[in-house]
Amino acid sequence: MTEARQQSRREQIAAALAEVRARIAAACQDAGRTQAPELIVVTKTHPATDVLALVESGVRNVGENRDQEARPKAAAVAQAAGASAPRWHFVGQLQTNKSKYVVRYASAVHSVDRVDLVEALGRAMDVAAERAHAAGECEREPLDCLVQVDLDPRPPQERPVGIGARGGAAPDAIAEIAATIAARPRLRLRGLMCVAPRGIDPAEAFAGLARHGARLRESHPEADWLSMGMSADLEQAVAAGATHLRVGSDILGGTTRVG
C-alpha cells in the first residue's frame, strides 16, 4: 500500500471512529449516564496497519476472535507500537488447545463458557508464570475473564440458520463457571459477556445480562463488567448498562483479507 493510500485509510478510520464515539456519547446522554463504556474495536479480518491507525487515534482496546489471525497480528503491532500497543481482548469462541497461545497476547478473554476452558486457561497461565520465573522475569498480570452467556431462549432447532454457533453458557451454569475462575489465582473474574441473539430484541437480551450480572455480583462484587453491544445495537447496550462495547464494522468497514 502506498503512503498516500495509507494516509487515506488512517483518515477514514479516524472519521469512522469519531462517528462511533459520538453515537456512544449521545446514547449515554439519552440513558442519563455520566460514565461512558469502554470501546473495544474489533479488528478481525483487518491488518495490523489498521490497528496501528487506531492506536494513533487513541484506541487502547482491540478485539479478535480467531487465534490464528490474532497471534501474528498482535506480535506485529507490539513490534511497531512498543509501549503504545493496545490491550488485546479475545472475544470469539475458544478451543481449549488454543489457550496456551491466547494467554501470550490477550489481556482478557470475554468468551469463557465452560469449566474445562477455565481450567485450560488457568494451566496456560501457570506455565507462562513458570517460564517467566525461569527467565528471571516478572510474571504478567492475571488474565481477565468474562463468562459468555447464551441468552437465546429458543431451542437450537428454532434458531435462525446460516449464522453459525455463537457460543455461551446457559444462565444456570454462570455460578459454577464464575466460581472456577475466581478460584484460579492467575485468572481474574471480571463479569459477563453476551452476543444479542438474532431475531430477538437486543434490548431484551441486554436487560437479561444486566440481571444476571447483578446476581453474580452478590457473590463476586468484583465482577462488574458487562461486555455487550456491537455496531448495530450499541445504543441499546448503553441503555442497559454496558461497561464494554465491541464495535468493528462501523469503524473498520467490511471484511479485509489478512495474511
C-alpha positions as CSV (number, residue, x, y, z in Angstrom):
1,M,0.0,0.0,0.0
2,T,1.4,3.4,-1.0
3,E,1.9,6.1,1.6
4,A,-1.0,8.1,0.1
5,R,-3.3,5.2,0.4
6,Q,-2.1,4.5,4.0
7,Q,-2.8,8.1,4.9
8,S,-6.3,8.0,3.3
9,R,-7.0,4.8,5.3
10,R,-5.9,6.4,8.5
11,E,-8.2,9.4,7.9
12,Q,-11.1,7.1,7.0
13,I,-10.6,5.1,10.3
14,A,-10.3,8.3,12.4
15,A,-13.5,9.7,10.9
16,A,-15.5,6.5,11.5
17,L,-14.1,6.2,15.0
18,A,-15.2,9.8,15.7
19,E,-18.7,8.9,14.5
20,V,-19.0,5.9,16.7
21,R,-17.7,7.8,19.7
22,A,-20.4,10.5,19.0
23,R,-23.0,7.7,19.0
24,I,-21.8,6.4,22.3
25,A,-21.8,9.9,23.8
26,A,-25.4,10.5,22.6
27,A,-26.5,7.1,23.9
28,C,-25.0,7.9,27.3
29,Q,-26.8,11.3,27.4
30,D,-30.1,9.6,26.4
31,A,-29.6,7.0,29.2
32,G,-28.6,9.5,31.8
33,R,-25.1,8.0,32.1
34,T,-22.2,10.1,33.2
35,Q,-19.5,7.5,32.5
36,A,-19.2,6.1,29.0
37,P,-18.4,2.4,28.5
38,E,-15.0,1.3,27.2
39,L,-14.8,0.9,23.5
40,I,-13.2,-2.3,22.2
41,V,-12.6,-2.0,18.4
42,V,-12.9,-5.5,16.9
43,T,-10.2,-5.8,14.3
44,K,-10.8,-9.3,13.0
45,T,-10.0,-9.7,9.2
46,H,-8.2,-6.3,9.2
47,P,-4.5,-5.9,9.1
48,A,-2.0,-4.7,11.7
49,T,-1.7,-1.4,9.9
50,D,-5.4,-0.7,10.8
51,V,-4.7,-1.5,14.4
52,L,-1.8,1.0,14.3
53,A,-4.1,3.6,12.8
54,L,-6.5,3.0,15.7
55,V,-3.7,3.5,18.2
56,E,-2.8,6.8,16.5
57,S,-6.4,7.8,17.1
58,G,-6.3,7.0,20.8
59,V,-7.8,3.5,20.9
60,R,-6.4,1.4,23.7
61,N,-8.5,-1.8,23.5
62,V,-8.9,-4.0,20.4
63,G,-10.6,-7.4,20.0
64,E,-10.0,-10.5,18.0
65,N,-12.0,-13.8,17.6
66,R,-9.5,-16.2,15.9
67,D,-6.2,-17.1,17.5
68,Q,-4.5,-17.9,14.2
69,E,-5.2,-14.4,13.0
70,A,-4.7,-12.6,16.2
71,R,-1.4,-14.1,17.2
72,P,0.8,-12.8,14.4
73,K,-1.2,-9.5,14.3
74,A,-0.6,-8.8,18.0
75,A,3.1,-9.6,17.5
76,A,3.4,-7.2,14.6
77,V,1.6,-4.4,16.5
78,A,3.7,-4.9,19.6
79,Q,6.9,-4.6,17.5
80,A,5.7,-1.5,15.7
81,A,3.9,0.3,18.6
82,G,6.1,-0.7,21.6
83,A,4.7,0.7,24.8
84,S,1.8,2.2,23.0
85,A,0.4,-1.2,21.9
86,P,-3.2,-1.7,22.8
87,R,-4.7,-4.3,25.1
88,W,-6.0,-7.3,23.2
89,H,-9.4,-8.8,24.1
90,F,-10.2,-12.3,22.8
91,V,-13.9,-12.2,22.0
92,G,-14.6,-15.4,19.9
93,Q,-15.2,-19.0,20.7
94,L,-12.0,-20.6,22.0
95,Q,-10.9,-24.1,21.9
96,T,-9.1,-25.4,24.9
97,N,-6.0,-26.3,22.9
98,K,-5.6,-22.7,21.9
99,S,-5.5,-21.4,25.4
100,K,-1.7,-21.6,25.7
101,Y,-1.3,-19.3,22.7
102,V,-4.1,-16.8,23.6
103,V,-2.6,-16.0,27.0
104,R,0.6,-14.9,25.4
105,Y,-1.0,-11.7,24.0
106,A,-4.5,-11.3,25.3
107,S,-5.3,-9.3,28.4
108,A,-8.8,-10.5,28.6
109,V,-10.9,-13.4,27.3
110,H,-14.6,-12.5,27.0
111,S,-15.8,-15.9,25.8
112,V,-15.3,-18.2,28.7
113,D,-18.3,-20.5,28.5
114,R,-17.3,-23.8,30.2
115,V,-15.3,-25.1,33.1
116,D,-12.8,-27.1,31.0
117,L,-11.8,-23.8,29.2
118,V,-11.3,-22.1,32.6
119,E,-9.0,-25.0,33.6
120,A,-7.1,-24.8,30.3
121,L,-6.6,-21.0,30.7
122,G,-5.5,-21.5,34.3
123,R,-2.9,-24.1,33.3
124,A,-1.7,-22.0,30.5
125,M,-1.2,-19.0,32.8
126,D,0.6,-21.2,35.3
127,V,3.0,-22.4,32.6
128,A,3.6,-18.8,31.4
129,A,4.4,-17.8,35.0
130,E,6.9,-20.7,35.4
131,R,8.6,-19.7,32.2
132,A,8.8,-16.1,33.3
133,H,10.4,-17.1,36.6
134,A,12.9,-19.3,34.9
135,A,13.9,-16.4,32.7
136,G,14.3,-14.1,35.7
137,E,11.3,-12.0,34.5
138,C,8.2,-10.8,36.3
139,E,5.0,-12.7,35.5
140,R,2.2,-11.0,33.7
141,E,-0.9,-9.6,35.2
142,P,-3.8,-12.1,35.8
143,L,-5.9,-12.8,32.8
144,D,-9.3,-11.0,32.9
145,C,-12.1,-13.5,32.2
146,L,-15.7,-13.0,31.4
147,V,-18.4,-15.7,31.4
148,Q,-20.2,-15.6,28.0
149,V,-23.9,-16.2,28.4
150,D,-26.3,-17.7,25.8
151,L,-29.4,-15.6,26.2
152,D,-31.4,-17.2,23.3
153,P,-34.4,-18.9,24.9
154,R,-35.2,-20.8,21.7
155,P,-34.2,-24.5,21.3
156,P,-31.4,-24.9,18.7
157,Q,-33.7,-26.2,16.0
158,E,-35.8,-23.0,16.2
159,R,-32.9,-20.6,15.9
160,P,-32.1,-18.7,12.7
161,V,-30.0,-20.8,10.3
162,G,-26.9,-19.8,8.5
163,I,-25.2,-17.7,11.2
164,G,-23.2,-20.3,12.9
165,A,-22.9,-21.1,16.6
166,R,-22.4,-18.0,18.8
167,G,-21.3,-19.8,22.0
168,G,-22.2,-19.0,25.5
169,A,-23.1,-20.9,28.7
170,A,-26.6,-21.5,29.8
171,P,-27.6,-19.0,32.5
172,D,-27.8,-21.7,35.2
173,A,-24.1,-22.5,34.5
174,I,-22.9,-19.0,35.3
175,A,-22.3,-19.6,39.0
176,E,-20.1,-22.7,38.6
177,I,-18.0,-21.2,35.8
178,A,-17.6,-17.9,37.7
179,A,-16.5,-19.8,40.9
180,T,-14.0,-21.8,39.0
181,I,-12.5,-18.7,37.5
182,A,-12.4,-17.0,40.9
183,A,-10.6,-20.0,42.4
184,R,-7.7,-19.7,40.0
185,P,-5.0,-17.2,41.3
186,R,-3.8,-16.2,37.8
187,L,-7.3,-15.6,36.4
188,R,-9.4,-12.6,37.4
189,L,-13.2,-12.8,37.2
190,R,-14.4,-9.6,35.6
191,G,-18.1,-10.2,34.7
192,L,-20.3,-11.3,31.9
193,M,-20.5,-11.1,28.1
194,C,-23.2,-11.8,25.6
195,V,-23.9,-11.6,21.9
196,A,-27.5,-10.5,21.2
197,P,-29.4,-13.4,19.6
198,R,-30.5,-12.9,16.0
199,G,-34.2,-12.3,15.7
200,I,-34.7,-11.2,19.3
201,D,-34.9,-7.6,20.6
202,P,-31.3,-6.8,21.7
203,A,-32.6,-4.6,24.5
204,E,-34.4,-7.6,26.0
205,A,-31.2,-9.7,25.8
206,F,-29.0,-6.9,27.3
207,A,-31.5,-6.4,30.1
208,G,-31.3,-10.1,30.8
209,L,-27.5,-9.9,31.0
210,A,-27.7,-7.0,33.4
211,R,-29.9,-9.0,35.7
212,H,-27.5,-12.0,35.6
213,G,-24.7,-9.6,36.3
214,A,-26.4,-8.2,39.4
215,R,-26.9,-11.7,40.7
216,L,-23.3,-12.6,40.1
217,R,-22.1,-9.5,42.0
218,E,-23.9,-10.7,45.1
219,S,-21.3,-13.4,45.5
220,H,-18.5,-11.8,43.4
221,P,-18.7,-8.0,43.8
222,E,-15.6,-7.5,41.7
223,A,-17.3,-9.0,38.6
224,D,-18.8,-5.7,37.4
225,W,-18.1,-5.8,33.7
226,L,-20.9,-6.2,31.2
227,S,-19.5,-6.7,27.7
228,M,-22.4,-6.3,25.3
229,G,-23.3,-4.3,22.3
230,M,-21.9,-4.1,18.8
231,S,-22.2,-1.9,15.7
232,A,-25.9,-2.4,15.2
233,D,-27.1,-2.3,18.8
234,L,-24.7,-0.3,20.9
235,E,-27.3,2.2,21.9
236,Q,-29.5,-0.5,23.5
237,A,-26.4,-1.9,25.2
238,V,-25.5,1.6,26.7
239,A,-29.1,1.9,27.9
240,A,-28.9,-1.5,29.6
241,G,-25.6,-0.6,31.5
242,A,-22.8,-2.0,29.2
243,T,-19.4,-1.3,30.6
244,H,-17.7,-2.5,27.4
245,L,-18.8,-2.3,23.8
246,R,-17.4,-4.4,21.0
247,V,-17.6,-2.5,17.7
248,G,-15.9,-3.5,14.4
249,S,-17.6,-2.9,11.1
250,D,-18.9,0.6,11.8
251,I,-15.3,1.7,12.4
252,L,-13.2,-0.5,10.1
253,G,-15.7,-1.4,7.4
254,G,-16.3,-4.8,5.8
255,T,-14.0,-7.7,5.7
256,T,-10.4,-7.2,4.6
257,R,-8.3,-10.2,3.8
258,V,-5.5,-10.7,6.3
259,G,-2.4,-12.9,5.7
